[in-house]
Amino acid sequence: MNHHSTTRRRFILLAVGAAGTVLAAAIGVRLAAYGVPLALLVACCLSCLATISSLFFRLTDALSTTTHRCTRLGCDFRVSLTGTDSAENRRWQEIAAHHPHRSI
């Protein structure tokens, strides 16, 4: 993984964390208007932050992951890669296409 992609990934993670915090705070403000006790308010905000952050992190990982599958019908062999260069990506694509098939 090169420096540019590492910096980009850190920026994305920081932005995701900030967005999750803003959304959780907005939910907290709306709940506070109803007179929700502070302990319950903190618990709700933290659970919302965890859920929203988890969703965003899964989405960013899914968008940055490349998956290569075996081309043989019925074979479920696959390889998932994150942060590889084009040569490494091509090598794993060939491995997935020509891996030793299991005989049943």
C-alpha positions as CSV (number, residue, x, y, z in Angstrom):
1,M,0.0,0.0,0.0
2,N,1.5,3.3,-1.0
3,H,1.6,6.5,1.0
4,H,-1.2,8.2,-1.1
5,S,-3.7,5.3,-0.5
6,T,-2.8,5.2,3.2
7,T,-3.4,9.0,3.6
8,R,-6.6,8.6,1.6
9,R,-7.8,5.8,3.8
10,R,-7.0,7.7,7.0
11,F,-8.9,10.7,5.7
12,I,-11.9,8.5,4.9
13,L,-11.9,6.9,8.3
14,L,-11.6,10.4,9.9
15,A,-14.6,11.6,7.8
16,V,-16.6,8.6,8.7
17,G,-15.9,9.0,12.4
18,A,-16.9,12.7,12.2
19,A,-20.1,11.9,10.3
20,G,-21.1,9.3,12.8
21,T,-20.4,11.7,15.7
22,V,-22.5,14.4,14.1
23,L,-25.4,12.0,13.5
24,A,-25.3,10.6,17.0
25,A,-25.2,14.2,18.4
26,A,-28.2,15.2,16.3
27,I,-30.1,12.2,17.6
28,G,-29.1,13.1,21.2
29,V,-30.3,16.7,20.8
30,R,-33.6,15.5,19.5
31,L,-34.0,13.0,22.4
32,A,-32.9,15.7,25.0
33,A,-35.9,17.8,23.8
34,Y,-38.2,15.1,25.2
35,G,-36.5,15.2,28.6
36,V,-34.7,11.8,28.4
37,P,-32.4,11.3,31.5
38,L,-28.7,12.0,30.9
39,A,-27.6,8.4,31.5
40,L,-30.1,7.1,28.9
41,L,-29.2,9.9,26.5
42,V,-25.5,9.0,26.7
43,A,-26.3,5.3,26.2
44,C,-28.5,6.0,23.2
45,C,-25.9,8.4,21.6
46,L,-23.1,5.9,22.0
47,S,-25.1,3.0,20.6
48,C,-26.1,5.2,17.6
49,L,-22.5,6.2,17.1
50,A,-21.3,2.6,17.2
51,T,-24.0,1.5,14.8
52,I,-23.5,4.3,12.3
53,S,-19.7,4.0,12.4
54,S,-20.0,0.3,11.9
55,L,-22.2,0.8,8.9
56,F,-20.0,3.4,7.3
57,F,-16.8,1.3,7.9
58,R,-18.4,-1.7,6.3
59,L,-19.4,0.4,3.3
60,T,-16.0,1.9,2.9
61,D,-14.4,-1.5,3.2
62,A,-16.8,-3.0,0.6
63,L,-16.1,-0.2,-1.8
64,S,-12.3,-0.6,-1.5
65,T,-12.2,-4.4,-1.7
66,T,-11.7,-6.4,-4.9
67,T,-13.0,-10.0,-5.0
68,H,-11.8,-12.6,-7.5
69,R,-13.8,-15.8,-7.9
70,C,-13.2,-19.1,-9.5
71,T,-14.8,-19.3,-13.0
72,R,-15.8,-22.9,-12.6
73,L,-19.5,-23.5,-12.2
74,G,-20.4,-24.5,-8.7
75,C,-17.0,-23.6,-7.2
76,D,-17.1,-21.2,-4.3
77,F,-13.4,-20.4,-4.1
78,R,-12.8,-16.6,-3.8
79,V,-10.1,-14.2,-2.8
80,S,-10.8,-10.7,-1.4
81,L,-8.1,-8.0,-1.6
82,T,-7.7,-4.5,-0.2
83,G,-5.0,-2.1,-1.0
84,T,-3.0,-4.0,-3.6
85,D,-1.3,-2.7,-6.8
86,S,-2.4,-3.8,-10.2
87,A,0.3,-6.5,-10.5
88,E,-0.7,-8.2,-7.2
89,N,-4.3,-7.8,-8.2
90,R,-3.7,-9.6,-11.5
91,R,-1.7,-12.3,-9.8
92,W,-4.6,-13.2,-7.5
93,Q,-7.1,-13.0,-10.3
94,E,-5.0,-15.7,-12.1
95,I,-4.7,-17.8,-9.0
96,A,-8.5,-17.7,-8.5
97,A,-9.1,-18.7,-12.1
98,H,-6.7,-21.6,-12.1
99,H,-6.7,-22.9,-8.5
100,P,-6.6,-26.6,-8.0
101,H,-10.2,-27.7,-8.0
102,R,-11.3,-30.1,-5.3
103,S,-12.7,-33.3,-6.7
104,I,-15.7,-34.8,-5.0
